[in-house]
Amino acid sequence: MKYFLIFQLFIGSLFAQTPKELDRLVRRLAPDLVEATVAVMLNGGSGSGVIVTPDGLVITAAHVTSTPGKKMKVLLADGRELPATSLGVDHETDGALLKINAPGPFPFRPYVNKKTYKMGDWAIATGHPGGPVVGRPSPVRLGRITEAGTKSGFSDAITTSATVISGDSGGPLYNLKGEVIGINSNISGSWRVNKHVPLPAITARWDALMNSESFGRPTQPQQQFDDMFDEPYAELRERFEEALEKHGKDDSEAAALLARPRLLDPHHMQALLDRWEPDPEADKAPRYGFTLEARAPRLKSVLPGSPADKAGLASGDVITSVNGEPITRTISLALTMKKGGELLFTTGNGKIVSLKPEKVIARRHFPQPIAGVIEMMVTDSGEGDSATDRIPAKEFQASLTDLREQFAKSVVPLKNKEGRTIVSATVIHEIGQLLTKASEIEDVEGLTLTFEGRDYPVEIKAVDKDYDLALIRVEASGLVPVGWEPKEPKVGQLVLTPTSRNFLTGVITQPARVAPKKGYELNHTSEEPSAYLGVTFSPESTAPLIETVEIGSPADKVGLLEGDQILKFEGSPVKDLESLADGISKRSPGEKVALVVKRGKNEITFKPILDLRPPTAAGSFDRSASQRDGALSSLSARGGDLSKRRTDFPRCLYHDQPLSPLLTGAPLVNLKGDVVGINIARALRHRSLAIPTADIDTVVTKLRRKAGRR
Amino acid sequence: MKSLILTATLAALSSAGALTWTTAHEQAVEKSTLELAKQLPAQTAIIGRTGLPDTRVAVVVSEDGHLLSPYLRSIDGEDAPYLLYKPDGSRIKLTTIVERPKRFVALLKLEEKDPSLSPVRISEVIDHTVAVPTCSPIASLGEPAGIYVEHLEFPPPEDATIFRLDSIFHGPGSPVLDLSGSLLGFTLKPRASNTPALMISKLIGEIPELDSILSDLSESNLPDLPLTPEISNEEIKELTDSPLRESRERFVQGTHPSPKPCVLIFNEGAQATHSIIGTIVRQDGLILTKASELGPDLRVRYGGKNYPGVLLATDEKTDLALVAIEATGLPFVTWTDKIPQPGTTLAAPILLQEASEDMVSEPTSYTGTFTHLLAEKTPAVQASSQVTSLGLITEQIDSGVTIAAIKPETPAFESGLSPGDIITKLNDAEIKRRPDLTRFLNNRKVGDEITMTVKRGDEEMEFKVSLVSPKIIPPATGIDIKGGIPMIPSVRRGPFPDVLAHTVPINAWDCGSPLFDLKGRALGLNIAAVSATRTLALLPQDVRDALTRLMAETRPF
């Protein structure tokens, strides 16, 4: 039996092409992959990393640690928070190392030092998207390698369709043997383009990195802050001040600044730098070479040597038409010119000139860092999808053809009166009862269901606002209800969503939980001690007098009672609450501690085993969490449409399919074709949500009762 | 301990929806804040600590010059004194009586009695609406404490020692006053959505030194002001959320002109969402906003519609930008040239950060009060006081204090000192640890010449170095300088022409909005978010002047 298993694993990892094998492999690997994934907590931000040796060596991204020798904390999967120091950083590849300063052994994963991966391979990414969230293990995401990388430096990146986002930076990309093959580094707007530093690029400089050496310069403004003396855009300021010295003699503005120094904002510094030392790599914008009056399209000045100057335009000329279109306002002229390209200008005094714009360095944007999460670098707006198409995905889909047939009569599109599909629906009873996403069909006029070429009018029977599910009814025959799987899918389990032709594939990324409102999903902060006893103390007294004991907590399990006064913790007397809290927070979950309490006249010894602090109920709003959620949403929305309503569901399955909002309402099924949930939202780049079957059961009962009452 | 009657009664609070905040409520609050703004300059002081870049507000608690101040960490663990910055720019060293880092407070004392200062009353009657005096993290010369009006998250139980403010805008150790200016307690570390504050009676119990200092609580010296709006008993219900703040925000929102002359401007293609508010200045689509927050590609959102925006021109003096969209018939702002009284309630329409167009969050409104008119080129208190620096960056190593770097353009740079030198003596004072350095520099003036003895290899060398004024570096963007306050300040926070400094708590992306009073008059344009409760707004006159400049000539196309 043992041999058989190993054989399976081996075969599986090399030829994991069939859905079943893939499902089994990822599910089996997932816990170990998550266990070795850590959050890297810095002052003002967090990234991810992966432990690669039992003594706590962590590989992460250079843009997470940014400099060698920096003190930080590492949050382990088991909730322990340990001090760490960054070793080498390589800004040329974005690879970096850090070391946990605590005795191991730690859970770790092996890494490759040769290019053992190729285009088309499956890969798994983990990390802490949006920063470590209280009570959430690192989500597991599955994808294919779409580019294995050939050159050196940043362009060498492994590109995958495993969706990562801010906060995942530094987290691992694994192959199906569970070896680290890459480090999450940057993304393009498209969901399908996720870039990872190839491990061989890191191992090539291994000794130097172990030696805390630093390569290259950070590619974006420093966004982590060592301490309060740090200044934003310090690196830009440094370059600026250097350039200022150099150009003080030949530039009047520089001379003036040297004579009377003042604090310039990054735009001004950048504009002057662009003038003195233009960066050939910088983004370019078209420029025809004149300024205008804001109220009318009259030329105010013409830049010497510019296309406008060469063509003979002069200040005072009024532009009356562009490319034959009459122009009366500066704004319309400006909008036309913004697009660039050759334009034919006609002026009021009879000049007709054709101008081809020159390319000048564009104005840049200096975004505010979002506190709490290290931003994922966005490299380009590149369309990576063409590469994905080259992947031998056909074979994989082919093996699912039979399964797809099963849903032809169970999953149907709903259309508005223009005949445009707006959402999907899942058949739950052959009399024509279906479930769909309520908020998508609200206020839609002429809602119809298309089945076997015919359109049927839809009647909304009842709506559940919490789960955003609607029970609808159509007078159609031949609909076939789906089969249900009440058992909750495991993390790493392969899940499918039937589309009109084939399936979307993905995995369950994390255990089911509430999908809270914007700003209600709290990040783990260092202030929160992870070890947990489960008692609260009376605020009236500085003495550690127990006021409440939480049910099921370690304190409850050993029989601590309200009114007990804690006298000793681990043999030393407890002076006040703070010293006790300090003591507990220095312990790890799972450690047994000794407490002596005074109960009445007796002194009793208890030995509770400290537990992991349970997730705080998603009941409180946090402004920085709200900022984070906003940033993640907007970054996600660049790759495709998100659902309008995508938060605030009582309980959800989390998966990583690039679900279109049009496919919400469609079932999420396992490889047997049984429904594990109903897709309810495309929530974020790395997150789709489905209402679990167990919850569907109660909701449907409620909906049917509501519908019956009417 | 003096006999303090624990009568923490929360007069009245109500559950969401039950209470409607009215003009009468608002007037009662404003009457108090206007009065409070007159008292605060005598009862509060701007406090700093040598070597730290930030300033905080402390309250005067005794006739003979005791102050209760936020605890400020000393950079090297010991000895750096607390400093009191006087409005005239002078700096007074304070004696530390006792520090309670875990309660985030320190009891300090002036060497000599200062007749310009007078003590606050103390009180234990916690009402639903309170005031927190605040200042800029880098206070400017002559800056008075601003007032931020706070509401309690829920009524504290009768025998409580802690009450909770429903915001997270204040650093730990901030004094909390009632609306008559009586001291109620000090804030602790902000939590996820509220800030607990320790009642003054609890503090007195814990700090024996306080007991003899604080004046007795007696009926006679209680003020007869309308403290807070009276809220009827029928409205008292169990409180779970924050209905006071919400109902007040709703009320204030209703005082804005409608439709609001505001748009939301998105930086297209920016890596993090970054939107900013714009103020419409002409019906045909001309908008003013904060220039330094804009990238090259703009999308403007107004009335549920998106317009491509063009950046026509920027003005360096005011950091304003002229943005245009192709639209007509837009509501535009009308300015009122009126400098309000300190303590006047002000409001800014806020669009909680909109991430993408399909996530239009409800517009709301934040309120604060006017603090003072900050004149152009007002120096920071630290820069004008006698804090000295060697112009060196030092590092503590086992064998002593070593020079890590030397700042250019300082006497030290010219002197021949070199990074790596180990400082052994300043004049006759032996230097073994960095605190020795701090201690030495605390007692010197800018320009003093000192003899520095260093060890370079095995050789001892002497250098003459004159002391310079330290460079005040603004705190980094996005940093939680006051211990866990998630607040994103603007990239550009100065210099500006004369500006209105107020306490409306806005973030970087809320700039560009008009600053309204409760009559819906636009008194200014919010131009910089400096810290959680410190915002700067341009005066209408400067906005108009800038608009003239911006209209004259666009940037090159």
Interface residues (C-beta under 8 A of the other chain):
Chain A: G44 Q223 F225 M228 F229 D230 E231 P232 Y233 R262 L263 D265 P266 H267 H268 D283 A285 R287 Y288 G289 F290 T291 L292 E293 A294 R295 K300 S301 L303 S306 R329 T330 I331 S332 L333 A334 L335 M337 K338 A362 R363 R364 H365 F366 P367 Q368 P369 I370 A371 G372 E375 M377 V378 S381 K518 L522 T525 E527 P539 E540 T542 E578 T616 S620 F621 D622 R623 S624 A625 S626 Q627 D629 G630 A631 L632 S633 S634 L635 A637 L642 K644
Chain B: P53 D54 K102 D159 A160 T161 I162 I168 K189 R191 A192 S193 E206 N267 G269 A270 Q271 A272 T273 H274 D284 G285 L286 A291 S292 E293 L294 G295 P296 P308 V310 L311 L312 A313 E316 D319 L322 A324 I325 E326 L352 Q353 E354 A355 S356 D358 M359 S361 I473 P474 P475 A476 T477 G478 I479 D480 I481 G484 P486 M487 I488 S490 V491 R492 G494 P495 N507 A508 W509 L550 M551 A552 E553 T554 R555 P556 F557
